[in-house]
Amino acid sequence: MKKCFELIPCPYRGKDPHLSDCPVYARQSTCWIFDWVGFYQSMANGEDKKHWLHAMVDMCRECEVYREHAEEMEEVLKSLIYCE
């Protein structure tokens, strides 16, 4: 199974995973199985956390990977929205 960063022109591909800002790439996982809720809940409260949630919900649905894994990703996004 190809990982999300292999399916799209990911800006992290080819870089050292340990230096990545993307938790999925850093763990060499894939976005539709990553524990986004746990990641979100571990973030410090504040404007950055709110901005991250809105960016994730808005931008994710525009991604090719989302379209291929819409069912899994929609569950992730719903879980993020309702974990507040």
N, C-alpha and C positions, 0 to 999 in steps of 0.2 A: 504494500500500500504506500502510495506516494504521500509525502507530508505536504501540508498547506504551502510551505515556503518553496516547495519544489514545483507546485502547480501554477504559481503566479510569479511575475518578476519581483520577487521580494527584495527589498533593499538590504536585508541582512545576509542573504545567501552568499556563501563563499567567505564570510567573515568568521572570526573566532566566536563561537557561541557563548563563551564565558564573558564576553564584552558586550553582549547584545542587550538592548533595552527591552526587547520583546521576550517575554517569559516563555513563550512557546518555542521560539528559536533557541533560546538559551538551554532549554531542556531537550531540544531536538525531538519535540513532540509534534502534535498537529492540533490546530485550533478547535476542531469539532469534538475532541475528546479531552482537551485541557480543562482543568478545574478553575474556570474563570470566576466562579462564585467565591471559592476559597481565596483566590488571588485578590479579588476586590475587597473581601471582608478583612484581609490582612493589611490593606492600605490605610495610612493615617487619614483620619477625617479632615475634611477641608475642601477648598475649591478645586484642587488638583484631582481629588477623588471624584467629585461631581462632574468635572470636565471630562475625565477619563470615561465615566459611564456613558455620558451623552455621546462622546466620540465613538465609543464602541458600538452603541446601538445604531447610530446614524451611519457610520462608515461600513460596518460589517455587511450590511445588506447590499452594499454596492459592489462587493468583492465577488470575483469569479468562484472562489472556493465556497462562499455562502450559497451561490446558486447550485452548485453540485452537491452540497450537504445541507440544504435548507432545513430539512426536518430536524436534524441534530442541532444545528446552529440556532434555530428558532427556540428550541427548548432552553438552550444556554442563555439566550437573550432574555427570555421570559423569566428565567431564574434570577438573572442579574437585576432586572427591573423590580421584581417582587421581594428581593432579599433585603431591601431597605427597611 
